[in-house]
């Protein structure tokens, strides 16, 4: 039972921290999206290369 009380407290502490630092929350949400879009753009902009099969 103590585990769930501690879990609830740490999650509440996390909520308070997020409210106090909205810029950090924004970065945590935007950074993975930015990386994904960059990788998708690089992958789509380079043509696939044909690979020969080994004999």
JOPE-V346051 format. One record per helix or strand of 3 or more residues. SS is the DSSP state (@ for helix, = for strand). FROM is the first residue (numbers start at 1). TO is the last residue. If there is no record, write none. Layout:
ss->(SS SS)
from->(FROM FROM)
to->(TO TO)
//
This chain:
ss->(@ @)
from->(2 22)
to->(20 45)
//
